Each structure stands twice: as structure tokens, then as C-alpha cells.
């Protein structure tokens, strides 16, 4: 088997919800990631849903998905013995990842300054809501706060909606991804110079940099980007652009984009299935033949021209709606892509689990849970390395490796 990319690297992780995905990214690449947990486990271990509704610290799916390939050590940092063991453990590592409030670990003799003076090569990564400095550094944080303060919620949803929370702890995950990147950069520097550093990651900043042109729009135009929904920035609904109900689900189209076949090919498809209706008749035939993003861009710049076109565009769009409602999402996707039309499935978790592309690439991995006498399917790693592949192992049981890890410390 090929060497693992991060084989030989030891990371001590003192994280719960914010930073656990950072540790997973490193562990799946071969780093020995030792997760230090409090007695009873943290918030993630108590977060539903649980495997087959069996509630225990070892069956939370939320914990499982962010903690593969790690070891678990239970230490009580509120006791002198726990702090002393954690101190020795961190000094045996190349890096520490933590997501406690600023000052929490320093108050327990586990802060950056104390550990760096003892081991100058140590990389110390802190993942918090707002960073280690500034007037908000000590503010309370959760994922919804990160999404709100990072600007994501104001852009999510339909224009008539209130600000929307994006599913899946996206602020925490964004912070973890940036933290993994920063940790690896600092480790390269430490390897070259012998000196580690403090990697300070703010979830607010991690979310804020992922909004494409929203912040630049304010900077350059002093105009706030707002929720645009599935129509995007377009002032009217355009045929072949947006989300359409299908039989048993939804599809997303962007036929007018310059990356695939043009709109007449979509009409050909409708014609072959006997569903072109009156799109071959005036005035719709000429409109469908001319329907390109370039033509619509000109119309969008001339309100009077757009107003003239609006009834015909709406009529064509209604016909498209009836056509896609007759197809399943998979039928629409596979035949549409075969025609080089930009059609995608609005995938549900079930769709992803049955997706032929993901199955053909063997993305899903079967992990054996011996203590449950079960095999559970997990999503694979978010990258593929040809020579040093990521390999995931099941998440640890609470305290599973405490005796083994502590016994090996000097």
C-alpha cells in the first residue's frame, strides 16, 4: 500500500463542533490525530440523529461524520492530573488543534505561549467564532452565529424569505477547512525552520471570504447584494434557467449559459417527445431559435424591450415546465446531458446514495463497527491522491485509546 500523505505526523485535537472536521481532514490523510475529550464526551457526541435510534456517546451520526480515523483519549482538564497528562501529550505532538474560547486553555497552562516556549516547533491552531483578538473575540459563538455574522444568511433563500440558515454547520465546516490548510502551511514552515506558530482561524472570516462578489459589490458600488433565490440576479424568469419540478423531484437548468448546447436543442428534445406544443409556431418559433444569453443580455439592458418579450418568455417557460414535469429527474439529467444541455438533478440524500457516478468511482466506503456488529456506509474523502490516498477508518469510541496513548508517553 502507498504511504499515507501525512504518515508520521502526530496531532492532538481539543475540539468539539467547530474544529472536528479539521482533524478529520488530517486523520484521513494518515496523521495520528488524538482527540482529547472530556468525561462523558462533548456536544457532538450527544447530537442526534443516532445510529438506529440507539442513543449513546458512541452512536451519534453528527460525531461520526466529522471524526473518522481518529483516536479518543478522555482527560478532565478541570483536574491537575488531567491538565498534566494533556500537557505531556501535546508536547509529544507536531501540532495542536483547539476550538475553545480564547484564554480557556491558557488558564489551564495549555496556551500557545506556555507550550511554544517548551516546544518551539509546535504548530498551535485555534479555531474560534471571531478569532483571538478584536472586540468580539470573547463573544459566544455557534454555527448559526457564524453564518449570520459572516454574511451567508442574508444571501440564502428567496427574496421574500427572512434570512435563511444553510443546512449542515457550514460556518464550522468552513472554519475547519481553512484551519486544515493553515495548519499544513505552518507545519511546512516548522519543518523548514524548526519554528512553529499560532494559526488563528475565525469562522466569521472563513464564511465571509466565500461569498464570491458580495463584499466587492459593496466595496466598489456601495450596494448590498441580497437574496435572489433560484432566479439569481435575473429580473424575470427566463426559459431554461432555474429550478423546475420533475416527476418525483426537481431539476436545475442553465441552458442559456455558453457552456453547452443552445436552446433550440431543448426544443428539439421536446419535439421528439411530442411536447413542443406551439413552440414551432409564430411568435414562439423565432424567439426559441434566437434565445441565447447574448440576446437576453441586450433585452435585459432595455426595459421596454424586456417588457415586450415578457409574455412570450413566460409562455415558453410554462411549456418547459410541463415538459420537465413529465420526466423523472434522472431521465431529464441523463438525456439532457447526452444532448449537451446544462441540466442537473437537485439531489436528495437518496439521490446521492444511488448516484451512478459516485458509485462508479467507489466514493462510498464501508466501515466496520465491531462494537455494533454492523457495517456502515460513509461518504469518502473530498479529494483523491494517486500516490498517497486518503483512507478513512471508523470514528473512535469515547476514551477508546486512553490507556494505550497515555502509557506510551514519556
Steps between C-alpha positions, in 0.01 A plus 500: 500500500624851421622717784242729649553869425522603867644178645725568798321822597347511849219747569327552833144624458310689769188575297129444497262635235703782341831326436432128479484492119848651487631202693313259275662646188845440650417158646360360176831594335694291748581733789464350847228728635438454872172656605503605866145492634342585835342227714166417342600651167425835342200655326550313174478159667158596640364637172223308318432314282639179650570168335166313483375728781743339745602800713854488638823704472620247242205510257451865400507537122601866544807384692575216262513709184757749636720265700606211280850352528574658841593366843308604811655579839289615794663761726338735749668838449335627819731278706878536551551141387305555180682821416840340568420207272375732227816708529722194454286380212517830312878513539518163325316642198587704194180704512210587727151585372259666743168683485452625857420861589811724492682469832336172606805283440744767616321505834573127523870530412434376147516831314719574199762698691563231762515214251702688238767594755531131592484372140580774243417278200139443610229627266204624707174548309210682667157490332246736652199704397677835472873438543739559786492881495263789442194620693296186414766242584324389818146505364287186516494302176307222331466408133189715449690798640788432259267482201323818606811702588686375193226633270387163363145507636412829339571349156325164548141442394232666293462881496179486708660272759656607826874425515551125457725263695694277263480136607796313641706721735657675201674767710671234712598297194633809320713588802629142524598493133694826532657372823621180332659706225662740745626214717667326207664825386632560852626142522696548177653815648583320825662216310718747309592728791441307820251763619126455530246776524150585613241446225202721589179409310174696524177337383362845415794564269485151348134553407550857382760410236271245334234739369641558153440867408270605785764686698658648186160626389474700820861617479476620141133596463384552859212264421401201711448171320170349611320167486419417139364146531515249217464774235835652595558861397251484213202739531263256326474122467673383182425177316760233571644678805414401857333216687217299343278239666549153352314175560613410851744785555660806345756588235712809462560647153739756358447435130573860403852489641778485237628164628276258309248461218268790424128535563386357161639161608266508800209569266615210277483272804149621583397451135632141492287418805195665348498781756615804302138622504490831308872581522537436123239764428526882487600693701664233713703324229709810422548571869616143576745502210650832613497427873859541619658671795640767268152583368354505849781715635408765244133470594579521871677830434191647331196496732259572216628210289489270801141606569406410141665159528368412845165338395668279238778401741242406761309291244811309394598449861159355586542245218841406637344451841248250360774318309728448799208405721457196272856377565669359806804698617730220385339484155528876459861505619635208300328580171556872540871451561510261203379794291762730661228697678586633844255301710569382855306307763410689815631202694349369820713287733332196342598624154861534609498155656379352170702726270658291224803731470585481871443123498718451193784687670459296821469820702297345779698299753387212718621538860473217748364582846598195699330615819169534313551185294423716197649641182411862427545683172682835517562772242859487384769768524453825302816444289693221331876466516643252251810405702408572863128432522274604784363198686227542757445286808205497737474778762624409847291402796519741791832445676583197287872576487558667839703223659702426188596862427578605857706187567728589206575854623847563642 
